[in-house]
Amino acid sequence: MKQLIMFFCAAGLLLSGCHSVYNAESTSGKDLAREGSAVVVRPDRYVIFGTRSMNDYLEVVYEEFLQNDAGLATVKIGARNKGGEHWWNRKGRDFTMYAQAVFYRQSVAGTTSRSAPLYSTNKQPVTLPLGKVSDMMFMCPVQGAGGYQIIFSEN
Amino acid sequence: MQITRKMVGIAVGVMTIGFVSGCSTPKVSSHNQVQPDEQIIAGGMGSSDIRTMASKMCPSILSLPEVANSSDVTRIAISPMKNSSRFIIDMNIFMKKLRLDLSRYSQGQVRFFSQKNGTKTRTTLLKNRREQLVDEALNQLADQIVQLPMVTNESEPITVAVLPVLNVNFVNMNANSFTAMLRSKVAERSGGKILFALPGSSIKTDYLLTGQFIADGMKQEGIVNLVDYIGLMEDRMKKGESLDLYDQSSSSVSGTNCGIQVNSLTDLGIIEPSLFRQLQASAGLRSEPNVTKRLSVMLVDAKKELAVFEKMIVVEQKITDGTQNADFVLSGEISGLSKRQGSQQSDYLLMTMQLTDPLSNEILWEDGYEVKRASVSGTVYQ
């Protein structure tokens, strides 16, 4: 048995170096279609007990997409730190996250394919104290934006 | 059997750890590169703030009706940012980032002036072009002189003496070289209808070719009466004296005796040799001033002492950074409110940007970006 495990380990190590390049995995259309206009990036790591995901505390209060007089797309979004809603954490925490807006020519929500973005903002730090709504506004300096996606991440 | 169970248990444990650790983001980068948005060191402003500020303000400026609805390109001059915070920061970085974003996304609608970059190369290039332009202007001038009625209508060749060009400013310019070039070009084109007297010769001529060399905007300048000046030069020629106006050895250059009405520094320079030497030694006067220099060429009837032809050409155009054509001025300031208690300190930083109409001085647009940062140790920008 011991020899068998050793054999598989050695074989695995050898086989892992058989190819110099591998095909990069494409995101499936189903996965893309599931994405909405505001998404939260998975936490940097999961823990066995409890959660580190800010998605558990975050809720989008409002979301507006409009064009200003100059024809530039503007997104207004309000994110609230609703606090802890789990038995292991009912209080929640204050946290700082990053928000990035990516503008596309067409709406991306519910679509199975995606074009290259027209413009993306930098990752802007947003401080969310417990119970507060953070009002954010993103503008696209390039004309012709018809869709967007806001990405919230921890870092 | 017991060994096998133990090993299976270890394998399951390893696999569980593997699964759990598989959920974490793999650390791909191993060369200490970080995203510009990451704030690694606490306190003060960081790269993320600069990028966020530019990301917010760039579309805001492009949305202005004065910019968005303008049929022409919008030209913006940048004013250096003011730093009123406790941090010693390279203030250009804020403007550079905003300028970069505006240039990148305005698609040529917004333009800036290269206010400091490449100045030396540009100056060299313009000086090289200038020589070519002066040569062309002198060619045109020579053509015009040759075509004058007093030249074409005369059966006999006219005689012309060249008088030194009057340099109305104490600048280190050799204005006479231009008339020497002009004389040569006129002589070439006239086909013998215009004869020039030997420089310094006292021969009586029909006309005098002279002029004034004028430097715009110079503080150290004096105006000399042209008729008196011609009289002085004629007088000197007869006496066989130097034609250099500032030659102190010439007896006729002695205040009111020479008949020249001069003012201010020129006057003092001629009369007071010590002051004249002092002016000559002045670095400001020895260096070539960046002003528009014009040469007014005059063909003067020697008998009547009247200019029968006069033409002004630009010998040197002032080299500017172009900001006189700016529609708006972009300026900014960082203000700070800093507190310290023990090892803890906090900084509230407010960065404001303004777009001002230079003519009306109206603030067309203003926006701000504020941030408060806490830290336990001092922040030093390098």
Interface residues (C-beta under 8 A of the other chain):
Chain A: M1 K2 I5 R42 D44 R45 Y46 I48 N68 D69 A70 G71 L72 Y98 Y119 T121 N122 K123 Q124 P125 M137 F138 M139 C140 P141 V142 N155
Chain B: I3 T4 M7 A11 V20 C23 S24 T25 Q35 P36 D37 E38 Q39 S48 R51 T52 S55 K56 C58 P59 S60 L62 S63 L64 P65 V67 A68 N69 D101 Y105 S106
